[in-house]
Amino acid sequence: MRARSAPAVALAAAVAGAALLSAPAATAAGQGRDDHRRTRAAMDAEVAKGVPGVIGQVVEGRKVWRATSGVGNTDTGQPRGADDVFRVGSITKTFVATVTLQLAAEGRLHLDDTVERWLPGVVRGHGHDGRRVTLRQLLNHTSGIRDVFDEPEFTDKATGPGFLTHRYDTWTPRQLVGLAMKGAPTFEPGTSWSYSNTNYMLAGMVIEKATGRPYGKEIEHRIIEPLGLRHTSVPGTDPRMPGPHGIAYSKLMAEKPAAEVYDATEFNPSLAGAAGEMLSTTGDLNRFYRAVLRGRLFPQRQLKEMLTTVPADEEEPGLRYGLGLMTQDLPCGIRLYGHGGGIHGSSAEAVATRDGRHTAAFNLNADWTGDSVDIVAAEFCGGK
């Protein structure tokens, strides 16, 4: 689930574009409820809208269903692989929040600590004041801190036409936060809600300050290794994608349907940092969210903190945000927990029921068209 009011990291797949290719039938392995025919049809429908390819994995108890639709390479027609690695964008936020909650459980920090306590002088300028913002407010986006993706000096190079020249540039967290400080806060801390990637860049900095190690190393040590997430990584400044993977197709935020499509598979992910740099697969994401919701990664007290939510969108009262985790009530009455992520050439979604028994993760290899909303509804609501 991604916040509808702001990009999940950099790019949002919100406008329909012309179809790049025909929609070949989905391929699948495994069986599930109703053979997941509605989910398969919804995946095919996204390809018909112009998404090159869609992959998904669903886990219900011990049953695993995997499917692909469309292609991973529009030039060769090579299908997407069910085990493709992709950039998960803002799903990174759940990993960062999980580490922060683990540190809270260990007494190494407190959610109501101020940002100033951990990062003196970093959140200052144009009305920003880290002495008035807590770590909890960073994690649930109630800090009011300006999103760096609202800073033109950054977005031209990171998501606009300048990306083609600057795609291999390295951005430091301190540099990105400094750019966000060039504008005023969105609101007074704790008075409203607004999705800000800067919040999680700061959270990553706090983790490093509290542990003495980069936040990515803590994620590896505390989450990736214990859960055996063999295809999940925190790449840092490495622009490469480990195989297997398809091509990530991007229009670089262009609003014109006929805008040129670029291969955005490789770029330096430090532009997203702790707000969205991670790589994973549908299988690893399902395992991660199942572990989170079953309390395998921290005590129940911290899980309760994560699941304590605030309204995230006035136009969608069923959409709420906790600590790095969103909840949404589907029209059929089912409540889902998870997160979405959008970044150059990739739109990902990972959701689960509260007991973690039914999980689903999907990825679309485009950033200008398509959405996983209908796919998720088809999977969890079906004929209900």
VOGU-3710 file (C-alpha; in Angstrom, 3 decimals, decimal comma):
1> mrarsapava> 0,000/0,000/0,000  1,363/3,377/-0,875  0,175/6,756/0,265  -2,089/8,122/-2,450  -1,209/11,721/-1,577  2,522/11,489/-2,310  5,005/9,351/-4,217  6,078/6,221/-2,395  9,682/7,181/-2,984  10,097/8,990/-6,221
11> laaavagaal> 7,758/7,788/-8,890  4,058/6,967/-8,854  2,334/4,805/-11,425  -0,896/6,740/-11,661  -1,680/7,691/-15,255  -2,573/5,278/-18,005  -0,287/5,176/-21,011  -0,408/3,602/-24,444  0,159/-0,148/-24,458  3,749/-1,112/-25,247
21> lsapaataag> 2,911/-4,668/-26,145  0,157/-7,221/-26,262  -0,831/-9,056/-23,103  0,223/-12,692/-23,196  -1,521/-15,069/-20,823  -0,131/-15,405/-17,327  1,933/-18,423/-16,375  1,656/-19,941/-12,942  3,045/-22,559/-10,621  1,159/-24,013/-7,687
31> qgrddhrrtr> -2,508/-24,059/-6,707  -4,641/-21,920/-4,466  -8,186/-20,831/-3,735  -10,178/-20,801/-6,952  -6,776/-21,201/-8,690  -6,481/-17,412/-8,218  -8,235/-16,831/-11,539  -9,383/-13,331/-10,593  -5,881/-12,384/-9,460  -4,465/-13,693/-12,718
41> aamdaevakg> -7,034/-11,731/-14,713  -6,228/-8,543/-12,784  -2,513/-8,980/-13,541  -3,289/-9,428/-17,237  -5,447/-6,292/-17,121  -2,466/-4,212/-15,924  -0,421/-5,475/-18,870  -3,290/-4,508/-21,163  -3,028/-0,962/-19,748  0,584/-0,729/-20,892
51> vpgvigqvve> 2,629/-2,249/-18,064  5,328/-4,400/-19,718  5,140/-7,134/-17,093  3,717/-8,117/-13,724  4,851/-10,766/-11,258  3,202/-11,974/-8,094  3,379/-14,525/-5,329  0,608/-15,448/-2,911  1,046/-17,571/0,221  -1,966/-19,035/2,034
61> grkvwratsg> -0,872/-21,239/4,871  1,357/-23,802/3,192  0,040/-23,151/-0,299  2,154/-20,986/-2,620  0,925/-19,561/-5,914  3,172/-17,691/-8,331  2,276/-16,009/-11,599  3,698/-13,749/-14,264  2,078/-11,729/-17,003  3,712/-9,766/-19,802
71> vgntdtgqpr> 7,417/-9,443/-20,403  10,611/-8,378/-18,712  12,172/-7,169/-21,958  10,062/-5,432/-24,595  12,757/-5,804/-27,265  13,254/-9,552/-26,985  9,836/-10,507/-25,645  11,451/-12,460/-22,815  8,806/-13,144/-20,137  9,186/-11,836/-16,627
81> gaddvfrvgs> 10,511/-14,398/-14,196  8,489/-15,305/-11,133  11,678/-15,042/-9,057  12,858/-11,718/-10,508  14,693/-9,330/-8,191  13,311/-5,768/-8,268  13,638/-2,449/-6,467  11,051/-2,301/-3,692  11,065/1,476/-3,145  9,253/2,530/0,016
91> itktfvatvt> 8,758/-1,015/1,255  12,231/-0,273/2,629  10,444/1,822/5,259  8,999/-1,226/6,997  12,500/-2,685/7,347  13,813/0,597/8,785  10,888/0,879/11,210  11,418/-2,727/12,306  15,061/-2,074/13,224  14,074/1,101/15,073
101> lqlaaegrlh> 11,486/-0,849/17,089  14,055/-3,534/17,878  16,377/-0,852/19,252  13,492/0,510/21,309  12,848/-2,975/22,697  16,518/-3,172/23,688  16,323/0,194/25,448  18,894/1,730/23,107  16,475/4,480/22,086  12,925/5,580/22,807
111> lddtverwlp> 10,242/6,387/20,267  9,507/9,648/22,041  13,136/10,783/21,912  13,519/13,964/19,896  15,389/13,944/16,615  17,654/16,605/18,140  18,693/14,178/20,854  20,209/11,860/18,227  21,042/14,267/15,409  21,906/17,657/16,942
121> gvvrghghdg> 21,380/20,568/14,572  20,431/18,412/11,567  16,732/19,323/11,437  16,912/23,115/11,391  16,017/25,877/8,962  12,935/27,601/7,539  10,860/26,635/10,572  12,149/23,083/11,009  13,188/22,253/14,573  14,390/18,777/15,541
131> rrvtlrqlln> 13,824/19,627/19,200  10,082/19,441/18,538  10,006/16,261/16,440  10,072/12,735/17,879  11,272/9,476/16,375  7,687/8,216/16,477  6,628/11,163/14,328  9,306/10,303/11,801  8,053/6,729/11,523  4,350/7,571/11,174
141> htsgirdvfd> 4,809/10,691/9,015  3,322/13,151/11,499  6,558/15,171/11,826  5,642/17,802/9,247  9,214/17,640/7,901  9,381/18,596/4,242  9,868/15,805/1,699  13,150/16,149/-0,178  11,270/15,019/-3,276  9,548/18,413/-3,181
151> epeftdkatg> 12,911/20,148/-3,683  13,370/21,038/-7,406  17,157/21,105/-7,088  16,993/17,418/-6,185  14,096/16,128/-8,248  15,437/17,375/-11,579  18,512/15,194/-11,088  16,833/12,327/-9,273  13,555/11,790/-11,100  13,389/14,281/-13,977
161> pgflthrydt> 15,311/14,771/-17,225  18,557/15,245/-15,300  18,357/11,618/-14,130  19,949/10,417/-17,367  23,061/12,488/-16,608  23,085/12,056/-12,824  21,857/8,472/-12,410  25,208/7,323/-10,993  25,666/10,231/-8,587  26,045/9,456/-4,889
171> wtprqlvgla> 23,796/11,305/-2,434  24,490/11,279/1,301  21,653/11,259/3,858  22,974/14,494/5,364  22,974/16,083/1,915  19,379/14,987/1,195  18,090/16,203/4,562  19,879/19,511/3,990  18,034/19,955/0,704  14,701/19,292/2,433
181> mkgaptfepg> 15,515/22,012/4,963  15,526/24,607/2,166  11,751/24,814/2,419  9,251/25,234/5,230  7,686/22,314/7,135  4,394/20,989/5,837  2,717/21,534/9,234  3,500/21,792/12,937  4,808/18,478/14,359  2,028/16,139/15,427
191> tswsysntny> -0,846/18,207/14,020  -1,461/16,369/10,744  -0,124/13,660/8,413  1,937/13,922/5,236  4,153/11,335/3,568  7,773/12,478/3,648  10,747/10,420/2,520  12,976/12,727/4,553  11,509/11,162/7,707  13,051/7,807/6,898
201> mlagmvieka> 16,352/9,236/5,735  16,552/10,699/9,229  15,487/7,397/10,804  18,341/5,660/9,000  20,747/8,253/10,395  19,392/7,675/13,902  19,934/3,916/13,583  23,546/4,535/12,617  24,032/6,923/15,529  22,487/4,474/18,008
211> tgrpygkeie> 24,377/1,402/16,814  27,590/2,733/15,315  26,855/0,876/12,084  25,081/1,897/8,847  21,355/1,207/8,918  21,764/-1,241/6,023  24,169/-3,389/8,026  21,676/-3,469/10,877  18,923/-4,592/8,488  21,180/-7,340/7,183
221> hriieplglr> 22,149/-8,505/10,673  18,735/-8,197/12,313  16,295/-9,111/9,516  17,778/-10,419/6,264  20,098/-13,028/7,772  17,786/-14,370/10,528  14,855/-14,750/8,114  16,969/-16,208/5,319  15,956/-13,530/2,811  18,525/-14,680/0,273
231> htsvpgtdpr> 17,453/-12,305/-2,492  16,973/-9,167/-0,379  19,710/-6,558/-0,066  20,515/-2,980/0,856  22,691/-1,915/-2,101  24,014/1,391/-0,761  25,643/3,055/-3,778  25,840/-0,016/-6,041  23,801/0,736/-9,189  23,672/-2,858/-10,409
241> mpgphgiays> 20,782/-5,291/-10,157  21,610/-8,856/-9,188  20,050/-11,519/-11,357  17,637/-12,723/-12,291  15,809/-9,532/-13,209  14,006/-7,871/-16,068  14,301/-4,299/-17,302  12,821/-1,448/-15,258  10,987/0,916/-17,625  10,554/4,602/-16,763
251> klmaekpaae> 9,160/7,789/-18,294  10,971/9,934/-15,694  7,808/11,525/-14,336  6,781/12,798/-17,761  3,059/13,561/-17,848  2,614/13,172/-21,599  1,368/9,678/-22,574  3,693/9,640/-25,595  6,804/10,471/-23,559  9,869/8,364/-24,251
261> vydatefnps> 10,392/5,218/-22,220  13,859/4,682/-20,732  15,703/1,719/-19,306  16,136/2,725/-15,657  17,328/-0,638/-14,400  20,672/0,674/-13,192  21,153/3,772/-11,026  22,756/4,719/-7,744  20,024/4,041/-5,150  21,538/6,424/-2,610
271> lagaagemls> 19,056/8,960/-4,004  16,420/7,088/-1,998  18,571/5,788/0,856  16,699/4,562/3,927  13,462/5,802/2,366  13,547/3,327/-0,492  16,818/1,801/-1,745  16,280/-1,900/-1,077  16,037/-4,839/-3,502  13,969/-7,983/-2,975
281> ttgdlnrfyr> 11,661/-10,591/-4,496  7,982/-11,399/-4,021  8,888/-14,508/-2,036  11,202/-12,686/0,346  8,668/-9,901/0,907  5,955/-12,399/1,799  8,292/-14,062/4,299  9,238/-10,698/5,818  5,699/-9,394/6,345  4,562/-12,733/7,714
291> avlrgrlfpq> 7,391/-12,566/10,260  6,540/-8,956/11,193  2,853/-9,633/11,781  3,496/-12,828/13,713  5,815/-10,990/16,090  8,957/-12,867/15,149  11,118/-9,743/14,880  10,298/-7,894/18,103  8,194/-8,243/21,268  4,407/-7,821/21,204
301> rqlkemlttv> 4,746/-4,389/22,796  6,670/-3,131/19,770  4,276/-4,839/17,365  1,441/-2,981/19,086  3,362/0,277/18,576  3,830/-0,509/14,881  0,126/-1,243/14,451  -1,017/1,937/16,214  -2,130/4,015/13,240  -3,155/7,532/12,299
311> padeeepglr> -5,399/8,580/9,382  -3,316/8,825/6,214  -5,739/10,256/3,667  -8,887/12,309/4,286  -10,351/11,057/1,003  -9,769/7,419/1,980  -10,858/6,963/5,605  -9,929/3,278/5,493  -6,264/4,060/4,812  -4,113/4,490/7,919
321> yglglmtqdl> -0,392/4,608/8,701  1,392/3,055/11,675  5,146/2,855/12,182  6,392/1,916/8,730  3,264/-0,131/8,088  -0,012/0,822/6,462  -3,469/-0,627/6,984  -6,304/-0,502/4,505  -9,865/-1,777/4,612  -10,931/-3,368/1,340
331> pcgirlyghg> -14,522/-2,977/0,061  -15,226/-6,608/1,003  -14,439/-5,842/4,650  -10,967/-7,403/4,853  -8,244/-5,333/6,510  -4,755/-5,611/5,053  -1,381/-4,666/6,499  1,685/-3,833/4,421  3,348/-1,202/2,306  3,862/-0,183/-1,299
341> ggihgssaea> 6,848/1,225/-3,069  7,447/3,114/-6,282  10,827/3,967/-7,748  12,298/4,285/-11,236  10,738/1,592/-13,413  9,241/-0,338/-10,507  5,974/-0,395/-8,592  5,777/-2,927/-5,767  3,172/-3,931/-3,225  3,306/-6,345/-0,281
351> vatrdgrhta> 0,269/-6,987/1,918  -0,997/-9,520/4,446  -3,864/-10,344/6,734  -3,343/-9,588/10,417  -2,465/-13,181/11,290  0,104/-13,304/8,482  -1,482/-16,456/7,094  -2,471/-14,923/3,742  0,244/-12,754/2,179  0,732/-11,391/-1,320
361> afnlnadwtg> 3,434/-9,439/-3,109  3,404/-7,998/-6,622  5,715/-5,999/-8,868  5,087/-3,995/-12,039  8,123/-3,028/-14,138  6,818/0,435/-15,089  6,340/3,727/-13,269  3,903/5,652/-15,447  0,943/3,301/-15,760  -0,677/0,464/-13,919
371> dsvdivaaef> -1,359/-0,139/-10,252  -1,591/-3,113/-7,933  -4,835/-1,933/-6,292  -7,125/-4,067/-8,441  -4,786/-7,050/-8,220  -4,804/-6,943/-4,427  -8,590/-6,560/-4,328  -8,997/-9,496/-6,694  -6,765/-11,686/-4,547  -8,265/-10,928/-1,163
381> cggk> -11,877/-10,192/-2,049  -12,361/-12,529/-5,003  -16,043/-13,192/-5,343  -16,886/-11,770/-1,922
//
